[in-house]
Amino acid sequence: MAALFVGPMPVDQFLREFVSPTAEEAPPLPLDHFDKMPKNVKKEKDMYQPF
């Protein structure tokens, strides 16, 4: 199994080669983007309606 893996690779090299920065900035989200989300929810599953 060891023949199937390559490494270790320095973190800086990995980031340069595989996680290149995007050319454009992500657009800003509208201020009211999350207003429709349920408030005062303790668990994620409580945010959804049952099937």
mmCIF entry with sequence, helices, sheets and N, C-alpha, C, O atoms, coordinates in Angstrom:
data_MODEL
# 
_entry.id   MODEL 
# 
_entity.id                         1 
_entity.type                       polymer 
_entity.pdbx_number_of_molecules   1 
# 
_entity_poly.entity_id                      1 
_entity_poly.type                           'polypeptide(L)' 
_entity_poly.nstd_linkage                   no 
_entity_poly.nstd_monomer                   no 
_entity_poly.pdbx_seq_one_letter_code       MAALFVGPMPVDQFLREFVSPTAEEAPPLPLDHFDKMPKNVKKEKDMYQPF 
_entity_poly.pdbx_seq_one_letter_code_can   MAALFVGPMPVDQFLREFVSPTAEEAPPLPLDHFDKMPKNVKKEKDMYQPF 
_entity_poly.pdbx_strand_id                 A 
# 
loop_
_entity_poly_seq.entity_id 
_entity_poly_seq.num 
_entity_poly_seq.mon_id 
_entity_poly_seq.hetero 
1 1  MET n 
1 2  ALA n 
1 3  ALA n 
1 4  LEU n 
1 5  PHE n 
1 6  VAL n 
1 7  GLY n 
1 8  PRO n 
1 9  MET n 
1 10 PRO n 
1 11 VAL n 
1 12 ASP n 
1 13 GLN n 
1 14 PHE n 
1 15 LEU n 
1 16 ARG n 
1 17 GLU n 
1 18 PHE n 
1 19 VAL n 
1 20 SER n 
1 21 PRO n 
1 22 THR n 
1 23 ALA n 
1 24 GLU n 
1 25 GLU n 
1 26 ALA n 
1 27 PRO n 
1 28 PRO n 
1 29 LEU n 
1 30 PRO n 
1 31 LEU n 
1 32 ASP n 
1 33 HIS n 
1 34 PHE n 
1 35 ASP n 
1 36 LYS n 
1 37 MET n 
1 38 PRO n 
1 39 LYS n 
1 40 ASN n 
1 41 VAL n 
1 42 LYS n 
1 43 LYS n 
1 44 GLU n 
1 45 LYS n 
1 46 ASP n 
1 47 MET n 
1 48 TYR n 
1 49 GLN n 
1 50 PRO n 
1 51 PHE n 
# 
_struct_asym.id          A 
_struct_asym.entity_id   1 
# 
loop_
_struct_conf.conf_type_id 
_struct_conf.id 
_struct_conf.pdbx_PDB_helix_id 
_struct_conf.beg_label_comp_id 
_struct_conf.beg_label_asym_id 
_struct_conf.beg_label_seq_id 
_struct_conf.pdbx_beg_PDB_ins_code 
_struct_conf.end_label_comp_id 
_struct_conf.end_label_asym_id 
_struct_conf.end_label_seq_id 
_struct_conf.pdbx_end_PDB_ins_code 
_struct_conf.beg_auth_comp_id 
_struct_conf.beg_auth_asym_id 
_struct_conf.beg_auth_seq_id 
_struct_conf.end_auth_comp_id 
_struct_conf.end_auth_asym_id 
_struct_conf.end_auth_seq_id 
_struct_conf.pdbx_PDB_helix_class 
_struct_conf.details 
_struct_conf.pdbx_PDB_helix_length 
HELX_P HELX_P1 AA1 ALA A 2  ? LEU A 4  ? ALA A 2  LEU A 4  5 ? 3 
HELX_P HELX_P2 AA2 VAL A 11 ? PHE A 18 ? VAL A 11 PHE A 18 1 ? 8 
HELX_P HELX_P3 AA3 GLU A 44 ? MET A 47 ? GLU A 44 MET A 47 5 ? 4 
# 
_struct_conf_type.id          HELX_P 
_struct_conf_type.criteria    ? 
_struct_conf_type.reference   ? 
# 
loop_
_atom_site.group_PDB 
_atom_site.id 
_atom_site.type_symbol 
_atom_site.label_atom_id 
_atom_site.label_alt_id 
_atom_site.label_comp_id 
_atom_site.label_asym_id 
_atom_site.label_entity_id 
_atom_site.label_seq_id 
_atom_site.pdbx_PDB_ins_code 
_atom_site.Cartn_x 
_atom_site.Cartn_y 
_atom_site.Cartn_z 
_atom_site.occupancy 
_atom_site.B_iso_or_equiv 
_atom_site.pdbx_formal_charge 
_atom_site.auth_seq_id 
_atom_site.auth_comp_id 
_atom_site.auth_asym_id 
_atom_site.auth_atom_id 
_atom_site.pdbx_PDB_model_num 
ATOM 1   N N  . MET A 1 1  ? 0.819   -1.190 0.000  1.00 0.00 ? 1  MET A N  1 
ATOM 2   C CA . MET A 1 1  ? 0.000   0.000  0.000  1.00 0.00 ? 1  MET A CA 1 
ATOM 3   C C  . MET A 1 1  ? 0.863   1.254  0.000  1.00 0.00 ? 1  MET A C  1 
ATOM 4   O O  . MET A 1 1  ? 0.464   2.273  -0.562 1.00 0.00 ? 1  MET A O  1 
ATOM 5   N N  . ALA A 1 2  ? 2.039   1.199  0.619  1.00 0.00 ? 2  ALA A N  1 
ATOM 6   C CA . ALA A 1 2  ? 2.908   2.369  0.710  1.00 0.00 ? 2  ALA A CA 1 
ATOM 7   C C  . ALA A 1 2  ? 3.319   2.879  -0.664 1.00 0.00 ? 2  ALA A C  1 
ATOM 8   O O  . ALA A 1 2  ? 3.593   4.069  -0.817 1.00 0.00 ? 2  ALA A O  1 
ATOM 9   N N  . ALA A 1 3  ? 3.369   2.014  -1.656 1.00 0.00 ? 3  ALA A N  1 
ATOM 10  C CA . ALA A 1 3  ? 3.758   2.437  -3.000 1.00 0.00 ? 3  ALA A CA 1 
ATOM 11  C C  . ALA A 1 3  ? 2.701   3.326  -3.651 1.00 0.00 ? 3  ALA A C  1 
ATOM 12  O O  . ALA A 1 3  ? 2.978   3.965  -4.667 1.00 0.00 ? 3  ALA A O  1 
ATOM 13  N N  . LEU A 1 4  ? 1.509   3.375  -3.091 1.00 0.00 ? 4  LEU A N  1 
ATOM 14  C CA . LEU A 1 4  ? 0.433   4.179  -3.671 1.00 0.00 ? 4  LEU A CA 1 
ATOM 15  C C  . LEU A 1 4  ? 0.425   5.616  -3.160 1.00 0.00 ? 4  LEU A C  1 
ATOM 16  O O  . LEU A 1 4  ? -0.334  6.441  -3.669 1.00 0.00 ? 4  LEU A O  1 
ATOM 17  N N  . PHE A 1 5  ? 1.248   5.930  -2.169 1.00 0.00 ? 5  PHE A N  1 
ATOM 18  C CA . PHE A 1 5  ? 1.254   7.257  -1.569 1.00 0.00 ? 5  PHE A CA 1 
ATOM 19  C C  . PHE A 1 5  ? 2.561   7.967  -1.853 1.00 0.00 ? 5  PHE A C  1 
ATOM 20  O O  . PHE A 1 5  ? 3.610   7.340  -1.994 1.00 0.00 ? 5  PHE A O  1 
ATOM 21  N N  . VAL A 1 6  ? 2.482   9.292  -1.936 1.00 0.00 ? 6  VAL A N  1 
ATOM 22  C CA . VAL A 1 6  ? 3.670   10.121 -2.116 1.00 0.00 ? 6  VAL A CA 1 
ATOM 23  C C  . VAL A 1 6  ? 3.709   11.098 -0.951 1.00 0.00 ? 6  VAL A C  1 
ATOM 24  O O  . VAL A 1 6  ? 2.668   11.608 -0.537 1.00 0.00 ? 6  VAL A O  1 
ATOM 25  N N  . GLY A 1 7  ? 4.875   11.359 -0.427 1.00 0.00 ? 7  GLY A N  1 
ATOM 26  C CA . GLY A 1 7  ? 4.924   12.346 0.645  1.00 0.00 ? 7  GLY A CA 1 
ATOM 27  C C  . GLY A 1 7  ? 6.088   12.094 1.562  1.00 0.00 ? 7  GLY A C  1 
ATOM 28  O O  . GLY A 1 7  ? 6.863   11.173 1.306  1.00 0.00 ? 7  GLY A O  1 
ATOM 29  N N  . PRO A 1 8  ? 6.249   12.836 2.581  1.00 0.00 ? 8  PRO A N  1 
ATOM 30  C CA . PRO A 1 8  ? 5.470   14.028 2.880  1.00 0.00 ? 8  PRO A CA 1 
ATOM 31  C C  . PRO A 1 8  ? 5.874   15.203 1.989  1.00 0.00 ? 8  PRO A C  1 
ATOM 32  O O  . PRO A 1 8  ? 6.973   15.223 1.434  1.00 0.00 ? 8  PRO A O  1 
ATOM 33  N N  . MET A 1 9  ? 4.994   16.157 1.861  1.00 0.00 ? 9  MET A N  1 
ATOM 34  C CA . MET A 1 9  ? 5.237   17.334 1.040  1.00 0.00 ? 9  MET A CA 1 
ATOM 35  C C  . MET A 1 9  ? 5.165   18.555 1.957  1.00 0.00 ? 9  MET A C  1 
ATOM 36  O O  . MET A 1 9  ? 4.262   18.641 2.790  1.00 0.00 ? 9  MET A O  1 
ATOM 37  N N  . PRO A 1 10 ? 6.094   19.494 1.821  1.00 0.00 ? 10 PRO A N  1 
ATOM 38  C CA . PRO A 1 10 ? 6.023   20.697 2.652  1.00 0.00 ? 10 PRO A CA 1 
ATOM 39  C C  . PRO A 1 10 ? 4.702   21.445 2.420  1.00 0.00 ? 10 PRO A C  1 
ATOM 40  O O  . PRO A 1 10 ? 4.204   21.510 1.296  1.00 0.00 ? 10 PRO A O  1 
ATOM 41  N N  . VAL A 1 11 ? 4.159   21.993 3.478  1.00 0.00 ? 11 VAL A N  1 
ATOM 42  C CA . VAL A 1 11 ? 2.860   22.665 3.407  1.00 0.00 ? 11 VAL A CA 1 
ATOM 43  C C  . VAL A 1 11 ? 2.877   23.793 2.384  1.00 0.00 ? 11 VAL A C  1 
ATOM 44  O O  . VAL A 1 11 ? 1.955   23.902 1.576  1.00 0.00 ? 11 VAL A O  1 
ATOM 45  N N  . ASP A 1 12 ? 3.896   24.624 2.403  1.00 0.00 ? 12 ASP A N  1 
ATOM 46  C CA . ASP A 1 12 ? 3.969   25.749 1.460  1.00 0.00 ? 12 ASP A CA 1 
ATOM 47  C C  . ASP A 1 12 ? 3.948   25.271 0.014  1.00 0.00 ? 12 ASP A C  1 
ATOM 48  O O  . ASP A 1 12 ? 3.275   25.870 -0.824 1.00 0.00 ? 12 ASP A O  1 
ATOM 49  N N  . GLN A 1 13 ? 4.665   24.215 -0.282 1.00 0.00 ? 13 GLN A N  1 
ATOM 50  C CA . GLN A 1 13 ? 4.691   23.675 -1.642 1.00 0.00 ? 13 GLN A CA 1 
ATOM 51  C C  . GLN A 1 13 ? 3.318   23.130 -2.027 1.00 0.00 ? 13 GLN A C  1 
ATOM 52  O O  . GLN A 1 13 ? 2.851   23.352 -3.145 1.00 0.00 ? 13 GLN A O  1 
ATOM 53  N N  . PHE A 1 14 ? 2.680   22.430 -1.118 1.00 0.00 ? 14 PHE A N  1 
ATOM 54  C CA . PHE A 1 14 ? 1.344   21.893 -1.380 1.00 0.00 ? 14 PHE A CA 1 
ATOM 55  C C  . PHE A 1 14 ? 0.367   23.019 -1.702 1.00 0.00 ? 14 PHE A C  1 
ATOM 56  O O  . PHE A 1 14 ? -0.385  22.935 -2.673 1.00 0.00 ? 14 PHE A O  1 
ATOM 57  N N  . LEU A 1 15 ? 0.378   24.066 -0.890 1.00 0.00 ? 15 LEU A N  1 
ATOM 58  C CA . LEU A 1 15 ? -0.538  25.184 -1.113 1.00 0.00 ? 15 LEU A CA 1 
ATOM 59  C C  . LEU A 1 15 ? -0.281  25.857 -2.456 1.00 0.00 ? 15 LEU A C  1 
ATOM 60  O O  . LEU A 1 15 ? -1.229  26.194 -3.166 1.00 0.00 ? 15 LEU A O  1 
ATOM 61  N N  . ARG A 1 16 ? 0.977   26.055 -2.813 1.00 0.00 ? 16 ARG A N  1 
ATOM 62  C CA . ARG A 1 16 ? 1.301   26.680 -4.105 1.00 0.00 ? 16 ARG A CA 1 
ATOM 63  C C  . ARG A 1 16 ? 0.821   25.834 -5.272 1.00 0.00 ? 16 ARG A C  1 
ATOM 64  O O  . ARG A 1 16 ? 0.301   26.372 -6.250 1.00 0.00 ? 16 ARG A O  1 
ATOM 65  N N  . GLU A 1 17 ? 0.985   24.532 -5.188 1.00 0.00 ? 17 GLU A N  1 
ATOM 66  C CA . GLU A 1 17 ? 0.685   23.660 -6.320 1.00 0.00 ? 17 GLU A CA 1 
ATOM 67  C C  . GLU A 1 17 ? -0.780  23.249 -6.424 1.00 0.00 ? 17 GLU A C  1 
ATOM 68  O O  . GLU A 1 17 ? -1.281  23.061 -7.532 1.00 0.00 ? 17 GLU A O  1 
ATOM 69  N N  . PHE A 1 18 ? -1.476  23.106 -5.301 1.00 0.00 ? 18 PHE A N  1 
ATOM 70  C CA . PHE A 1 18 ? -2.826  22.551 -5.339 1.00 0.00 ? 18 PHE A CA 1 
ATOM 71  C C  . PHE A 1 18 ? -3.926  23.505 -4.874 1.00 0.00 ? 18 PHE A C  1 
ATOM 72  O O  . PHE A 1 18 ? -5.098  23.286 -5.179 1.00 0.00 ? 18 PHE A O  1 
ATOM 73  N N  . VAL A 1 19 ? -3.568  24.544 -4.150 1.00 0.00 ? 19 VAL A N  1 
ATOM 74  C CA . VAL A 1 19 ? -4.575  25.459 -3.627 1.00 0.00 ? 19 VAL A CA 1 
ATOM 75  C C  . VAL A 1 19 ? -4.190  26.877 -4.038 1.00 0.00 ? 19 VAL A C  1 
ATOM 76  O O  . VAL A 1 19 ? -3.904  27.731 -3.199 1.00 0.00 ? 19 VAL A O  1 
ATOM 77  N N  . SER A 1 20 ? -4.192  27.102 -5.339 1.00 0.00 ? 20 SER A N  1 
ATOM 78  C CA . SER A 1 20 ? -3.800  28.419 -5.821 1.00 0.00 ? 20 SER A CA 1 
ATOM 79  C C  . SER A 1 20 ? -4.868  29.442 -5.453 1.00 0.00 ? 20 SER A C  1 
ATOM 80  O O  . SER A 1 20 ? -6.054  29.115 -5.418 1.00 0.00 ? 20 SER A O  1 
ATOM 81  N N  . PRO A 1 21 ? -4.457  30.673 -5.179 1.00 0.00 ? 21 PRO A N  1 
ATOM 82  C CA . PRO A 1 21 ? -5.442  31.704 -4.826 1.00 0.00 ? 21 PRO A CA 1 
ATOM 83  C C  . PRO A 1 21 ? -6.341  32.013 -6.020 1.00 0.00 ? 21 PRO A C  1 
ATOM 84  O O  . PRO A 1 21 ? -5.919  31.893 -7.170 1.00 0.00 ? 21 PRO A O  1 
ATOM 85  N N  . THR A 1 22 ? -7.555  32.403 -5.745 1.00 0.00 ? 22 THR A N  1 
ATOM 86  C CA . THR A 1 22 ? -8.482  32.729 -6.826 1.00 0.00 ? 22 THR A CA 1 
ATOM 87  C C  . THR A 1 22 ? -8.116  34.080 -7.416 1.00 0.00 ? 22 THR A C  1 
ATOM 88  O O  . THR A 1 22 ? -7.572  34.947 -6.733 1.00 0.00 ? 22 THR A O  1 
ATOM 89  N N  . ALA A 1 23 ? -8.420  34.243 -8.678 1.00 0.00 ? 23 ALA A N  1 
ATOM 90  C CA . ALA A 1 23 ? -8.114  35.490 -9.361 1.00 0.00 ? 23 ALA A CA 1 
ATOM 91  C C  . ALA A 1 23 ? -9.074  36.596 -8.932 1.00 0.00 ? 23 ALA A C  1 
ATOM 92  O O  . ALA A 1 23 ? -8.700  37.769 -8.902 1.00 0.00 ? 23 ALA A O  1 
ATOM 93  N N  . GLU A 1 24 ? -10.301 36.230 -8.604 1.00 0.00 ? 24 GLU A N  1 
ATOM 94  C CA . GLU A 1 24 ? -11.303 37.214 -8.229 1.00 0.00 ? 24 GLU A CA 1 
ATOM 95  C C  . GLU A 1 24 ? -11.711 37.031 -6.771 1.00 0.00 ? 24 GLU A C  1 
ATOM 96  O O  . GLU A 1 24 ? -11.723 35.919 -6.243 1.00 0.00 ? 24 GLU A O  1 
ATOM 97  N N  . GLU A 1 25 ? -12.042 38.143 -6.142 1.00 0.00 ? 25 GLU A N  1 
ATOM 98  C CA . GLU A 1 25 ? -12.575 38.053 -4.784 1.00 0.00 ? 25 GLU A CA 1 
ATOM 99  C C  . GLU A 1 25 ? -14.019 37.612 -4.850 1.00 0.00 ? 25 GLU A C  1 
ATOM 100 O O  . GLU A 1 25 ? -14.728 37.925 -5.806 1.00 0.00 ? 25 GLU A O  1 
ATOM 101 N N  . ALA A 1 26 ? -14.448 36.898 -3.853 1.00 0.00 ? 26 ALA A N  1 
ATOM 102 C CA . ALA A 1 26 ? -15.851 36.496 -3.787 1.00 0.00 ? 26 ALA A CA 1 
ATOM 103 C C  . ALA A 1 26 ? -16.696 37.739 -3.534 1.00 0.00 ? 26 ALA A C  1 
ATOM 104 O O  . ALA A 1 26 ? -16.292 38.619 -2.774 1.00 0.00 ? 26 ALA A O  1 
ATOM 105 N N  . PRO A 1 27 ? -17.865 37.820 -4.163 1.00 0.00 ? 27 PRO A N  1 
ATOM 106 C CA . PRO A 1 27 ? -18.710 38.994 -3.937 1.00 0.00 ? 27 PRO A CA 1 
ATOM 107 C C  . PRO A 1 27 ? -19.243 38.996 -2.504 1.00 0.00 ? 27 PRO A C  1 
ATOM 108 O O  . PRO A 1 27 ? -19.450 37.935 -1.915 1.00 0.00 ? 27 PRO A O  1 
ATOM 109 N N  . PRO A 1 28 ? -19.464 40.177 -1.950 1.00 0.00 ? 28 PRO A N  1 
ATOM 110 C CA . PRO A 1 28 ? -19.988 40.229 -0.579 1.00 0.00 ? 28 PRO A CA 1 
ATOM 111 C C  . PRO A 1 28 ? -21.423 39.724 -0.523 1.00 0.00 ? 28 PRO A C  1 
ATOM 112 O O  . PRO A 1 28 ? -22.193 39.901 -1.468 1.00 0.00 ? 28 PRO A O  1 
ATOM 113 N N  . LEU A 1 29 ? -21.774 39.097 0.587  1.00 0.00 ? 29 LEU A N  1 
ATOM 114 C CA . LEU A 1 29 ? -23.147 38.623 0.780  1.00 0.00 ? 29 LEU A CA 1 
ATOM 115 C C  . LEU A 1 29 ? -24.032 39.798 1.191  1.00 0.00 ? 29 LEU A C  1 
ATOM 116 O O  . LEU A 1 29 ? -23.575 40.702 1.891  1.00 0.00 ? 29 LEU A O  1 
ATOM 117 N N  . PRO A 1 30 ? -25.283 39.790 0.765  1.00 0.00 ? 30 PRO A N  1 
ATOM 118 C CA . PRO A 1 30 ? -26.203 40.837 1.231  1.00 0.00 ? 30 PRO A CA 1 
ATOM 119 C C  . PRO A 1 30 ? -26.360 40.749 2.755  1.00 0.00 ? 30 PRO A C  1 
ATOM 120 O O  . PRO A 1 30 ? -26.265 39.665 3.331  1.00 0.00 ? 30 PRO A O  1 
ATOM 121 N N  . LEU A 1 31 ? -26.597 41.879 3.392  1.00 0.00 ? 31 LEU A N  1 
ATOM 122 C CA . LEU A 1 31 ? -26.699 41.904 4.854  1.00 0.00 ? 31 LEU A CA 1 
ATOM 123 C C  . LEU A 1 31 ? -27.844 41.049 5.374  1.00 0.00 ? 31 LEU A C  1 
ATOM 124 O O  . LEU A 1 31 ? -27.772 40.543 6.494  1.00 0.00 ? 31 LEU A O  1 
ATOM 125 N N  . ASP A 1 32 ? -28.900 40.878 4.584  1.00 0.00 ? 32 ASP A N  1 
ATOM 126 C CA . ASP A 1 32 ? -30.057 40.097 5.029  1.00 0.00 ? 32 ASP A CA 1 
ATOM 127 C C  . ASP A 1 32 ? -30.017 38.642 4.557  1.00 0.00 ? 32 ASP A C  1 
ATOM 128 O O  . ASP A 1 32 ? -31.031 37.945 4.605  1.00 0.00 ? 32 ASP A O  1 
ATOM 129 N N  . HIS A 1 33 ? -28.874 38.193 4.113  1.00 0.00 ? 33 HIS A N  1 
ATOM 130 C CA . HIS A 1 33 ? -28.740 36.867 3.507  1.00 0.00 ? 33 HIS A CA 1 
ATOM 131 C C  . HIS A 1 33 ? -29.222 35.730 4.426  1.00 0.00 ? 33 HIS A C  1 
ATOM 132 O O  . HIS A 1 33 ? -29.832 34.771 3.953  1.00 0.00 ? 33 HIS A O  1 
ATOM 133 N N  . PHE A 1 34 ? -28.957 35.833 5.704  1.00 0.00 ? 34 PHE A N  1 
ATOM 134 C CA . PHE A 1 34 ? -29.298 34.753 6.635  1.00 0.00 ? 34 PHE A CA 1 
ATOM 135 C C  . PHE A 1 34 ? -30.524 35.074 7.499  1.00 0.00 ? 34 PHE A C  1 
ATOM 136 O O  . PHE A 1 34 ? -30.796 34.358 8.463  1.00 0.00 ? 34 PHE A O  1 
ATOM 137 N N  . ASP A 1 35 ? -31.250 36.116 7.177  1.00 0.00 ? 35 ASP A N  1 
ATOM 138 C CA . ASP A 1 35 ? -32.395 36.518 8.000  1.00 0.00 ? 35 ASP A CA 1 
ATOM 139 C C  . ASP A 1 35 ? -33.500 35.466 8.065  1.00 0.00 ? 35 ASP A C  1 
ATOM 140 O O  . ASP A 1 35 ? -34.214 35.392 9.064  1.00 0.00 ? 35 ASP A O  1 
ATOM 141 N N  . LYS A 1 36 ? -33.653 34.658 7.028  1.00 0.00 ? 36 LYS A N  1 
ATOM 142 C CA . LYS A 1 36 ? -34.740 33.670 7.006  1.00 0.00 ? 36 LYS A CA 1 
ATOM 143 C C  . LYS A 1 36 ? -34.398 32.386 7.765  1.00 0.00 ? 36 LYS A C  1 
ATOM 144 O O  . LYS A 1 36 ? -35.243 31.502 7.906  1.00 0.00 ? 36 LYS A O  1 
ATOM 145 N N  . MET A 1 37 ? -33.172 32.288 8.246  1.00 0.00 ? 37 MET A N  1 
ATOM 146 C CA . MET A 1 37 ? -32.788 31.084 8.988  1.00 0.00 ? 37 MET A CA 1 
ATOM 147 C C  . MET A 1 37 ? -33.444 31.087 10.360 1.00 0.00 ? 37 MET A C  1 
ATOM 148 O O  . MET A 1 37 ? -33.615 32.148 10.961 1.00 0.00 ? 37 MET A O  1 
ATOM 149 N N  . PRO A 1 38 ? -33.815 29.909 10.866 1.00 0.00 ? 38 PRO A N  1 
ATOM 150 C CA . PRO A 1 38 ? -34.437 29.833 12.197 1.00 0.00 ? 38 PRO A CA 1 
ATOM 151 C C  . PRO A 1 38 ? -33.504 30.390 13.272 1.00 0.00 ? 38 PRO A C  1 
ATOM 152 O O  . PRO A 1 38 ? -32.284 30.239 13.200 1.00 0.00 ? 38 PRO A O  1 
ATOM 153 N N  . LYS A 1 39 ? -34.094 31.020 14.244 1.00 0.00 ? 39 LYS A N  1 
ATOM 154 C CA . LYS A 1 39 ? -33.328 31.604 15.352 1.00 0.00 ? 39 LYS A CA 1 
ATOM 155 C C  . LYS A 1 39 ? -33.420 30.683 16.571 1.00 0.00 ? 39 LYS A C  1 
ATOM 156 O O  . LYS A 1 39 ? -34.349 29.884 16.684 1.00 0.00 ? 39 LYS A O  1 
ATOM 157 N N  . ASN A 1 40 ? -32.470 30.800 17.460 1.00 0.00 ? 40 ASN A N  1 
ATOM 158 C CA . ASN A 1 40 ? -32.452 30.059 18.733 1.00 0.00 ? 40 ASN A CA 1 
ATOM 159 C C  . ASN A 1 40 ? -32.545 28.549 18.544 1.00 0.00 ? 40 ASN A C  1 
ATOM 160 O O  . ASN A 1 40 ? -33.275 27.876 19.272 1.00 0.00 ? 40 ASN A O  1 
ATOM 161 N N  . VAL A 1 41 ? -31.823 28.021 17.588 1.00 0.00 ? 41 VAL A N  1 
ATOM 162 C CA . VAL A 1 41 ? -31.807 26.579 17.339 1.00 0.00 ? 41 VAL A CA 1 
ATOM 163 C C  . VAL A 1 41 ? -30.601 25.992 18.061 1.00 0.00 ? 41 VAL A C  1 
ATOM 164 O O  . VAL A 1 41 ? -29.487 26.498 17.927 1.00 0.00 ? 41 VAL A O  1 
ATOM 165 N N  . LYS A 1 42 ? -30.819 24.933 18.821 1.00 0.00 ? 42 LYS A N  1 
ATOM 166 C CA . LYS A 1 42 ? -29.729 24.308 19.579 1.00 0.00 ? 42 LYS A CA 1 
ATOM 167 C C  . LYS A 1 42 ? -28.975 23.263 18.751 1.00 0.00 ? 42 LYS A C  1 
ATOM 168 O O  . LYS A 1 42 ? -27.764 23.103 18.901 1.00 0.00 ? 42 LYS A O  1 
ATOM 169 N N  . LYS A 1 43 ? -29.699 22.550 17.874 1.00 0.00 ? 43 LYS A N  1 
ATOM 170 C CA . LYS A 1 43 ? -29.088 21.500 17.058 1.00 0.00 ? 43 LYS A CA 1 
ATOM 171 C C  . LYS A 1 43 ? -29.435 21.736 15.592 1.00 0.00 ? 43 LYS A C  1 
ATOM 172 O O  . LYS A 1 43 ? -30.530 22.198 15.272 1.00 0.00 ? 43 LYS A O  1 
ATOM 173 N N  . GLU A 1 44 ? -28.502 21.419 14.713 1.00 0.00 ? 44 GLU A N  1 
ATOM 174 C CA . GLU A 1 44 ? -28.722 21.637 13.285 1.00 0.00 ? 44 GLU A CA 1 
ATOM 175 C C  . GLU A 1 44 ? -29.973 20.919 12.794 1.00 0.00 ? 44 GLU A C  1 
ATOM 176 O O  . GLU A 1 44 ? -30.713 21.465 11.976 1.00 0.00 ? 44 GLU A O  1 
ATOM 177 N N  . LYS A 1 45 ? -30.218 19.709 13.277 1.00 0.00 ? 45 LYS A N  1 
ATOM 178 C CA . LYS A 1 45 ? -31.373 18.940 12.799 1.00 0.00 ? 45 LYS A CA 1 
ATOM 179 C C  . LYS A 1 45 ? -32.694 19.645 13.086 1.00 0.00 ? 45 LYS A C  1 
ATOM 180 O O  . LYS A 1 45 ? -33.690 19.388 12.409 1.00 0.00 ? 45 LYS A O  1 
ATOM 181 N N  . ASP A 1 46 ? -32.716 20.529 14.080 1.00 0.00 ? 46 ASP A N  1 
ATOM 182 C CA . ASP A 1 46 ? -33.939 21.265 14.412 1.00 0.00 ? 46 ASP A CA 1 
ATOM 183 C C  . ASP A 1 46 ? -34.258 22.368 13.403 1.00 0.00 ? 46 ASP A C  1 
ATOM 184 O O  . ASP A 1 46 ? -35.331 22.968 13.460 1.00 0.00 ? 46 ASP A O  1 
ATOM 185 N N  . MET A 1 47 ? -33.336 22.636 12.482 1.00 0.00 ? 47 MET A N  1 
ATOM 186 C CA . MET A 1 47 ? -33.557 23.673 11.473 1.00 0.00 ? 47 MET A CA 1 
ATOM 187 C C  . MET A 1 47 ? -34.407 23.171 10.310 1.00 0.00 ? 47 MET A C  1 
ATOM 188 O O  . MET A 1 47 ? -34.870 23.974 9.500  1.00 0.00 ? 47 MET A O  1 
ATOM 189 N N  . TYR A 1 48 ? -34.618 21.873 10.213 1.00 0.00 ? 48 TYR A N  1 
ATOM 190 C CA . TYR A 1 48 ? -35.276 21.285 9.055  1.00 0.00 ? 48 TYR A CA 1 
ATOM 191 C C  . TYR A 1 48 ? -36.600 20.641 9.434  1.00 0.00 ? 48 TYR A C  1 
ATOM 192 O O  . TYR A 1 48 ? -36.782 20.173 10.558 1.00 0.00 ? 48 TYR A O  1 
ATOM 193 N N  . GLN A 1 49 ? -37.515 20.626 8.482  1.00 0.00 ? 49 GLN A N  1 
ATOM 194 C CA . GLN A 1 49 ? -38.806 19.973 8.672  1.00 0.00 ? 49 GLN A CA 1 
ATOM 195 C C  . GLN A 1 49 ? -38.626 18.461 8.527  1.00 0.00 ? 49 GLN A C  1 
ATOM 196 O O  . GLN A 1 49 ? -37.835 18.025 7.691  1.00 0.00 ? 49 GLN A O  1 
ATOM 197 N N  . PRO A 1 50 ? -39.335 17.649 9.317  1.00 0.00 ? 50 PRO A N  1 
ATOM 198 C CA . PRO A 1 50 ? -39.242 16.190 9.143  1.00 0.00 ? 50 PRO A CA 1 
ATOM 199 C C  . PRO A 1 50 ? -39.866 15.773 7.816  1.00 0.00 ? 50 PRO A C  1 
ATOM 200 O O  . PRO A 1 50 ? -40.709 16.481 7.265  1.00 0.00 ? 50 PRO A O  1 
ATOM 201 N N  . PHE A 1 51 ? -39.447 14.626 7.313  1.00 0.00 ? 51 PHE A N  1 
ATOM 202 C CA . PHE A 1 51 ? -40.000 14.112 6.049  1.00 0.00 ? 51 PHE A CA 1 
ATOM 203 C C  . PHE A 1 51 ? -41.427 13.694 6.223  1.00 0.00 ? 51 PHE A C  1 
ATOM 204 O O  . PHE A 1 51 ? -42.057 13.236 5.270  1.00 0.00 ? 51 PHE A O  1 
# 
